[in-house]
Amino acid sequence: MITAMENNTLRETVYAFNNSDLVASYDADMDIWHPNRVKMASIVCEILPFDRTEHLRFLDLGTGTGYLSHKIIETFPYAKIVAIDAAALMIERAKVRLNNCLDHVTFHISTFQDLPKKMDTLSPVDAVVSSLALHHLYREEKLTLLKYVRSILKLHGWFVNCDVFKASDAVVEARFRRLHYQGIQERTRKVRHEEKSLDEISSALSDKEKKDGDNLLLLTDDLQIIAEAGFRTAECFWKEYREAVYGGIK
Ligand SMILES: C[S@@+](CC[C@H](N)C(=O)[O-])C[C@H]1O[C@@H](n2cnc3c(N)ncnc32)[C@H](O)[C@@H]1O
């Protein structure tokens, strides 16, 4: 159940990425904060059992600057993608990245919460993908979204999500976070030639998590949501510390 206070926080954070400073540095920041975005996108493209020559239909939830959509089109050159995001400025940046293949992508500005109402007549898709976007949702919202996702998938269609999670044990969570901060510290030193303490990194990230409205679940909860939404299978395909690629088949 979402409380009124949580709902207000949500309304502010849904558009947290519609910020020109954030968008300008987004991809460079992701290389520092989540370098596994590259690995995770390649897992998505590898696990999907489709042929390069197929005329596939995809939905990309929280497309942001279009990183995953771009990888999908590189892997499946005849694919068409419906790309959703609440942040118009992120979509503008995605259009630049996808400039050479804009005829393959239809962009829609929408929140995930509004999607079932706004796009209830979408033709069935072969796969719904997402990268680092769904951890902004509360459990109930994710379940509603996943039921919608299942409803628009073709029979045997795939849902594949790359995301971040919390650990079930506080000691393991602290260890995962520490390793994450150390990685950020090394990459900041190497790429930006800047020295940041682990405390600075920890407090910057916790501010960012609040601003972005992060709501991390356990990976087991996310798999459970897929099962509850009625998928025939829920599976983790890849995991490293706090990040995983998981999904289900209709
Ligand atoms: C961390 S970015 C990930 C972008 C991209 N998928 C990537 O891998 O780089 C999260 C994206 O999800 C979008 N987003 C977050 N919450 C949303 C919501 N409730 N509805 C629609 N989009 C949302 C943000 O606007 C942002 O573009």
The ligand as a Gaussian input file, in Angstrom:
#p B3LYP/6-31G(d) Opt

LIG

0 1
 C       18.760000       5.897000     -14.447000
 S       17.849000       6.367000     -15.855000
 C       18.111000       4.948000     -16.933000
 C       18.046000       5.346000     -18.385000
 C       18.473000       4.275000     -19.395000
 N       17.521000       3.172000     -19.441000
 C       19.868000       3.794000     -19.125000
 O       20.085000       2.593000     -18.946000
 O       20.772000       4.626000     -19.118000
 C       16.174000       6.137000     -15.347000
 C       15.164000       6.648000     -16.377000
 O       13.864000       6.234000     -15.981000
 C       12.982000       7.329000     -16.082000
 N       11.945000       7.173000     -15.045000
 C       12.121000       7.065000     -13.715000
 N       10.950000       6.918000     -13.083000
 C        9.992000       6.913000     -14.065000
 C        8.580000       6.770000     -14.065000
 N        7.906000       6.597000     -12.933000
 N        7.936000       6.794000     -15.255000
 C        8.628000       6.960000     -16.432000
 N        9.970000       7.113000     -16.484000
 C       10.639000       7.079000     -15.320000
 C       13.827000       8.558000     -15.831000
 O       13.239000       9.727000     -16.373000
 C       15.142000       8.156000     -16.464000
 O       15.238000       8.579000     -17.802000

